[in-house]
Amino acid sequence: MYSSGKTAVAAASQRLNVIGQLLVSVLAMLLTATGPAKADSQSEADGSPRPYDKTVRFAADGLTLVGTLAHPGAIKQPPVVIILHGMRGERDGPKIAGSDQGLFERIAEQWSHCGIASLRFSTRGKGGSDGNHQDMSLEGRIRETRSAIRWVSRQPDLDSSATVILGYSQGAAIAATVAGRLAATNDIGALLLWSPNLNPLARYEKTIGMEKLTTGLNAPEGKVVMIAPGLGFKQAFFRDVWSLNPAGEISPFRGPIHLVYGVGDQRTGPDDAEPFLHFHDGLQDMTTIDGNHHLTASAGIDATDELAWQQADWLFNTLEIEGPDCPPADAGDD
């Protein structure tokens, strides 16, 4: 009885050994087949890491916000730009004519090839972020931006000492206010202000109207006041429109500021920046380009790439950061 049981165990053990050898062979074949393809997808021809995007999440104002980190890959600790979208909450930005990409999405892609990382994130209720967009307020966006700055500072693969904020439209008011309030910490190296809204009350009086602004300011708690089809906010937004003053906030910030305007922008222009810049004691540059409020988005990919390269060069030169050369403005021309 004991002898036959021993034989059965030996036979079973032999079968397990054969199965194990087969599994090892199959695994080796799979690794051989997929290994090189995986390496190619993450590396340039010279073996250096390629730029990459990854979805990130961080806590802000009691919510979890979703963003996209675009990283150069080959640079261990690149400088980083935090991109703040406009009022509608589109973190990829307005669509570029003739392309599926958004303005900030394309800018971030080009910057990653220039050695610059970027974080663009969605405010509450947009792009997968928690919350309701109708609860968005300017002070709420300021708190979100400060949380994004803290998140960047904790990332070992980013150089947070060279953090730049790019604010587009409403995002410019947020960027300028944050820079002023954090001036003593030296957390912000520079500001890029694109199609900037630097006086929320004056801007929204033109685009929304004083009647709507007053209605929103006096709205009962929880009531949504619509300002455009599919776009409305509660009282907190309107209260901040009346009270936020980026010109009054910017003076402690001494870092460089670069403003970009589209010559066809019907909402804002260089003259609107004069009161704001009067309170800023530091380097100031301004560029006007062909385009409207959406800047180069209406002109297409080539114009957007040129904007990305020009702004990257400005950052490298102004902040005295070493990095790879950006493609020249005539790249791709015959």
Secondary structure in CASP SS format (residue, H / E / C, confidence):
PFRMAT SS
TARGET T0000
AUTHOR 0000-0000-0000
METHOD secondary structure of the structure
MODEL  1
M C 1.00
Y H 1.00
S H 1.00
S H 1.00
G H 1.00
K H 1.00
T H 1.00
A H 1.00
V H 1.00
A H 1.00
A H 1.00
A H 1.00
S H 1.00
Q H 1.00
R H 1.00
L H 1.00
N H 1.00
V H 1.00
I H 1.00
G H 1.00
Q H 1.00
L H 1.00
L H 1.00
V H 1.00
S H 1.00
V H 1.00
L H 1.00
A H 1.00
M H 1.00
L H 1.00
L H 1.00
T H 1.00
A H 1.00
T H 1.00
G H 1.00
P H 1.00
A H 1.00
K H 1.00
A H 1.00
D H 1.00
S H 1.00
Q H 1.00
S E 1.00
E C 1.00
A C 1.00
D C 1.00
G C 1.00
S C 1.00
P E 1.00
R C 1.00
P C 1.00
Y E 1.00
D E 1.00
K E 1.00
T E 1.00
V E 1.00
R E 1.00
F E 1.00
A E 1.00
A E 1.00
D C 1.00
G C 1.00
L E 1.00
T E 1.00
L E 1.00
V E 1.00
G E 1.00
T E 1.00
L E 1.00
A E 1.00
H E 1.00
P C 1.00
G C 1.00
A C 1.00
I C 1.00
K C 1.00
Q C 1.00
P C 1.00
P E 1.00
V E 1.00
V E 1.00
I E 1.00
I E 1.00
L E 1.00
H C 1.00
G C 1.00
M C 1.00
R C 1.00
G C 1.00
E C 1.00
R C 1.00
D C 1.00
G C 1.00
P C 1.00
K E 1.00
I C 1.00
A C 1.00
G C 1.00
S C 1.00
D C 1.00
Q C 1.00
G E 1.00
L H 1.00
F H 1.00
E H 1.00
R H 1.00
I H 1.00
A H 1.00
E H 1.00
Q H 1.00
W H 1.00
S H 1.00
H H 1.00
C C 1.00
G C 1.00
I C 1.00
A E 1.00
S E 1.00
L E 1.00
R E 1.00
F E 1.00
S C 1.00
T C 1.00
R C 1.00
G C 1.00
K C 1.00
G C 1.00
G C 1.00
S C 1.00
D C 1.00
G C 1.00
N C 1.00
H H 1.00
Q H 1.00
D H 1.00
M C 1.00
S C 1.00
L H 1.00
E H 1.00
G H 1.00
R H 1.00
I H 1.00
R H 1.00
E H 1.00
T H 1.00
R H 1.00
S H 1.00
A H 1.00
I H 1.00
R H 1.00
W H 1.00
V H 1.00
S H 1.00
R C 1.00
Q C 1.00
P C 1.00
D C 1.00
L C 1.00
D E 1.00
S E 1.00
S E 1.00
A E 1.00
T E 1.00
V E 1.00
I E 1.00
L E 1.00
G E 1.00
Y E 1.00
S C 1.00
Q H 1.00
G H 1.00
A H 1.00
A H 1.00
I H 1.00
A H 1.00
A H 1.00
T H 1.00
V H 1.00
A H 1.00
G H 1.00
R H 1.00
L C 1.00
A H 1.00
A H 1.00
T H 1.00
N C 1.00
D C 1.00
I C 1.00
G C 1.00
A E 1.00
L E 1.00
L E 1.00
L E 1.00
W E 1.00
S C 1.00
P C 1.00
N C 1.00
L C 1.00
N C 1.00
P H 1.00
L H 1.00
A H 1.00
R H 1.00
Y H 1.00
E H 1.00
K H 1.00
T H 1.00
I C 1.00
G C 1.00
M H 1.00
E H 1.00
K H 1.00
L H 1.00
T H 1.00
T H 1.00
G H 1.00
L H 1.00
N C 1.00
A C 1.00
P C 1.00
E C 1.00
G C 1.00
K C 1.00
V C 1.00
V E 1.00
M E 1.00
I E 1.00
A E 1.00
P C 1.00
G C 1.00
L E 1.00
G E 1.00
F E 1.00
K C 1.00
Q H 1.00
A H 1.00
F H 1.00
F H 1.00
R H 1.00
D H 1.00
V H 1.00
W H 1.00
S H 1.00
L C 1.00
N C 1.00
P H 1.00
A H 1.00
G H 1.00
E H 1.00
I C 1.00
S C 1.00
P C 1.00
F C 1.00
R C 1.00
G C 1.00
P C 1.00
I E 1.00
H E 1.00
L E 1.00
V E 1.00
Y E 1.00
G E 1.00
V C 1.00
G C 1.00
D C 1.00
Q C 1.00
R C 1.00
T C 1.00
G C 1.00
P H 1.00
D H 1.00
D H 1.00
A H 1.00
E H 1.00
P H 1.00
F H 1.00
L H 1.00
H H 1.00
F C 1.00
H C 1.00
D C 1.00
G C 1.00
L C 1.00
Q E 1.00
D E 1.00
M E 1.00
T E 1.00
T E 1.00
I E 1.00
D C 1.00
G C 1.00
N E 1.00
H C 1.00
H C 1.00
L E 1.00
T H 1.00
A H 1.00
S H 1.00
A C 1.00
G C 1.00
I H 1.00
D H 1.00
A H 1.00
T H 1.00
D H 1.00
E H 1.00
L H 1.00
A H 1.00
W H 1.00
Q H 1.00
Q H 1.00
A H 1.00
D H 1.00
W H 1.00
L H 1.00
F H 1.00
N H 1.00
T H 1.00
L H 1.00
E C 1.00
I C 1.00
E C 1.00
G C 1.00
P C 1.00
D C 1.00
C C 1.00
P C 1.00
P C 1.00
A C 1.00
D C 1.00
A C 1.00
G C 1.00
D C 1.00
D C 1.00
END
